[in-house]
Amino acid sequence: MAVDLVADENVDAPIVAALRVAGHNVVYVRVLAPGIDVARVLEIANSHDALVLTSDKDFGELVFRQGLIRAGVLLYSLAGIAARSMAPCREARFRRASRTSWDVRGRGSGGYGCP
């Protein structure tokens, strides 16, 4: 099952490429509209009924306190790990999440054994 995503501009290109190869629909902010603010990223995600993929914690206020997104936000951290080596791991997480009833609004587990 494909997942509709809006990848924030802080998401590395190899991760976006791996997600697309795996069949996910990814709108990439770095290409579409670099430099836009968090509120505009959420508007784009809402217009596509898509999850936001980001490592930017600034989304928390707008998402959890103000409820400005419909689908949800996937916040991740590579913490010093090369993006190219993490792309397959991130794809595995999306694949598993799309086959379960995992709640992307923060209620559920996103840890699938990836470093």
FIBA-823907 format. One line per field, with one value per residue: chain; x, z, y of N, C-alpha, C in turn. Coordinates in steps of 0.001 Angstrom, whole numbers, m for minus. Layout:
! FIBA-823907
chain c(A|...) $
nx c(X|...) $
nz c(Z|...) $
ny c(Y|...) $
cax c(X|...) $
caz c(Z|...) $
cay c(Y|...) $
cx c(X|...) $
cz c(Z|...) $
cy c(Y|...) $
! end
This chain:
! FIBA-823907
chain c(A|A|A|A|A|A|A|A|A|A|A|A|A|A|A|A|A|A|A|A|A|A|A|A|A|A|A|A|A|A|A|A|A|A|A|A|A|A|A|A|A|A|A|A|A|A|A|A|A|A|A|A|A|A|A|A|A|A|A|A|A|A|A|A|A|A|A|A|A|A|A|A|A|A|A|A|A|A|A|A|A|A|A|A|A|A|A|A|A|A|A|A|A|A|A|A|A|A|A|A|A|A|A|A|A|A|A|A|A|A|A|A|A|A|A) $
nx c(840|652|1936|980|2996|4443|7496|9501|11827|14147|14558|16641|17659|18270|16582|14014|14106|14318|11871|10116|10868|9979|7315|5804|3972|5449|5724|8123|9343|11772|12238|9794|9035|11292|12353|9929|7611|6735|3940|2992|3964|2359|m124|202|471|m2065|m3637|m3025|m3834|m1892|795|3271|6709|9450|12321|12166|11413|9766|7258|5643|4188|2279|964|203|m806|m2320|m3615|m3354|m3190|m4382|m3693|m1217|2096|5310|7959|11404|14784|18078|20435|23373|23821|24478|22382|21946|22467|20399|18032|16801|15943|14107|12179|11290|10012|7829|6504|5732|4142|2070|716|m536|m2621|m1458|m1263|m648|m631|823|195|1259|3733|6774|9143|10941|13118|15192|18364) $
nz c(0|m920|550|1050|1073|2276|1998|4026|3503|4869|4679|3426|18|m872|777|30|m2642|m2290|m1064|m3116|m5113|m3868|m4262|m2969|m2750|m3051|m2271|m2607|m685|m849|m3548|m4640|m3255|m1891|1276|2351|5066|8091|8483|5862|4712|6062|5005|2345|2749|3810|1586|m65|1422|2970|4873|6773|6438|8381|10097|11710|14656|15068|14037|15965|17740|15987|15067|17226|19273|18009|16051|13183|11012|8974|8332|9655|11206|10635|12549|12479|13245|12165|13453|12998|11272|8026|5418|3087|3929|5674|4267|3311|5765|6705|4728|5307|7731|6919|5267|7087|8809|7119|6806|9144|11922|12862|14531|13287|14576|16847|18680|19224|18103|16578|16364|14766|15076|13670|13444) $
ny c(m1185|2123|5099|8420|11217|14277|15420|17240|19970|19334|16656|14187|13736|11012|9489|10339|9484|6673|6116|6797|4957|2683|2928|4844|7931|10926|14267|16649|19108|20502|20644|21524|23977|25480|26774|27569|28244|26392|26320|26590|24220|22391|23138|22314|19555|18980|19613|17528|15436|14114|12607|14365|14194|14711|16123|18191|19661|21800|21462|20369|22152|23326|21086|19303|20975|22943|21581|21578|19829|17157|14392|13678|13729|12497|12348|12185|11135|11052|11258|11573|9440|8328|9414|7878|5248|4910|5026|2527|1498|3434|3165|587|1056|2687|853|m1131|408|1149|m1218|m1715|m690|1565|4601|7661|10050|10098|8154|5197|2875|3692|2481|197|m1462|m317|1309) $
cax c(0|1429|1679|1130|3881|5080|8813|10011|13107|15267|14675|17677|17204|18251|15409|12890|14239|14008|10431|9461|11138|9135|5939|5101|3766|6186|5907|9382|9351|13057|12122|8554|9001|12288|12334|8609|7508|6094|2499|2750|4191|1147|m1176|450|135|m3524|m4220|m2771|m4228|m647|1618|4497|7930|10365|13129|12011|10517|8878|5921|4904|3237|1186|248|m404|m1543|m3270|m4338|m3393|m2982|m5352|m3140|m224|3500|6294|9186|12485|16130|19143|21471|24735|23895|24369|21026|21907|22396|19147|16857|16060|15336|12937|11181|10721|9074|6604|5836|5094|3096|925|6|m1116|m3508|m592|m1817|442|m716|1643|m209|1708|5176|7452|10450|10909|14426|16204|19260) $
caz c(0|m1014|1533|511|1953|1927|2625|4318|2816|5625|4374|2414|m1277|m991|1466|m864|m3797|m1872|m838|m4431|m5760|m3187|m4673|m2196|m3422|m2240|m2705|m1959|m476|m1294|m4985|m4910|m2736|m815|2126|2884|6508|8562|8239|4427|4507|6538|4018|1205|3184|3908|243|m646|2446|3118|6073|6637|6891|8753|11313|12319|15812|15066|13637|17148|18209|15032|14872|18419|20080|17205|15189|11825|9956|8992|8285|10702|10971|11036|12964|12572|13453|11719|14482|12564|10375|6642|4885|2118|4625|6428|3394|3354|7081|6740|3862|6052|8717|6239|4805|8244|9320|6207|6904|10473|12309|13580|14552|12984|15378|18038|19546|18594|18095|15305|16450|14153|15143|12871|14313) $
cay c(0|3355|6135|9775|11967|15540|15403|18575|20183|18783|15231|13998|13242|9541|8947|10610|8593|5298|6032|6815|3665|1700|3123|5865|9214|11899|15656|17040|20553|21058|20888|22244|25343|25582|27954|27922|28022|25175|26404|26330|22779|21722|23402|21424|18197|18887|19636|16201|14465|13356|12733|15151|13543|15792|15992|19510|19592|22965|21055|19923|23168|23484|19826|18728|21950|23705|20649|22124|18843|16066|13036|13484|14049|11501|13028|11210|11652|10157|11408|11299|8295|8772|9252|6783|3969|4840|5009|1258|1355|4290|2541|m540|1602|3084|m347|m1761|1290|1165|m2491|m1853|399|2508|5949|8576|11265|9991|7061|3961|2706|3854|1831|m1124|m2089|376|2087) $
cx c(879|986|1901|1893|4221|6383|9298|11384|14304|15440|15684|17129|17240|17054|14169|12934|13861|12511|9665|9651|10244|7640|5143|5009|4381|6252|7099|9461|10644|13026|10919|8609|9996|12146|10974|8542|6695|4586|2160|2970|2944|m25|m1033|67|m1377|m4174|m4045|m3257|m3064|m14|2788|5638|8953|11247|13078|10976|9565|7447|5043|3846|2022|339|m504|m1208|m2609|m4044|m4435|m3102|m3976|m4689|m2125|1175|4352|7596|10263|13801|17140|20354|22856|24900|23679|22984|20938|21782|21095|17919|16121|15344|14071|11821|10523|9723|7763|5808|5082|3948|1872|136|m657|m2071|m2749|m1132|m686|370|m10|1270|156|3215|5729|8781|10399|12287|15491|17096|18845) $
cz c(0|55|849|1520|1380|2711|2785|3668|3588|5422|3243|1156|m1400|m294|597|m2055|m3443|m1644|m2158|m5159|m5162|m3478|m3883|m3005|m2552|m2941|m1908|m1889|m982|m2782|m5294|m4502|m1593|m34|2687|4375|6831|8277|6780|4098|4935|5578|2810|1568|3264|2530|m474|271|2734|4491|5769|7197|7162|9917|12096|13440|15897|14667|14847|17612|17290|14894|16117|19241|19283|16217|13738|10719|10111|9142|9395|10266|11455|11294|13123|12820|12978|12637|14038|11643|8955|6092|3927|2814|5391|5538|3417|4690|7172|5881|4584|7088|8065|5799|5956|8764|8422|6264|8264|10744|13105|13449|14401|13774|16712|18976|18852|18573|16692|15296|15936|14112|14283|13810|14432) $
cy c(1239|4347|7483|10611|13327|15545|16836|18735|19661|17281|15076|13330|11716|8897|9153|9659|7155|5119|6007|5494|2582|1905|4145|7162|10302|13246|16164|18561|21183|21390|21788|23715|25502|26883|28336|27604|26772|25192|26106|24858|22009|21948|22482|19994|18014|18854|18298|15079|13514|13566|13650|14331|14637|15383|17302|19459|20780|22608|20719|20895|23253|22224|19396|19724|22689|22837|21074|21110|17704|14702|12761|13854|12894|12247|11972|11911|10621|10232|10941|10108|8802|8453|8075|5430|3803|4725|3672|1048|2192|3711|1375|m47|2013|1867|m1007|m907|1253|m141|m2679|m712|1453|3918|6955|9864|11100|8880|5766|3948|2878|3130|415|m1751|m1451|1163|3526) $
! end
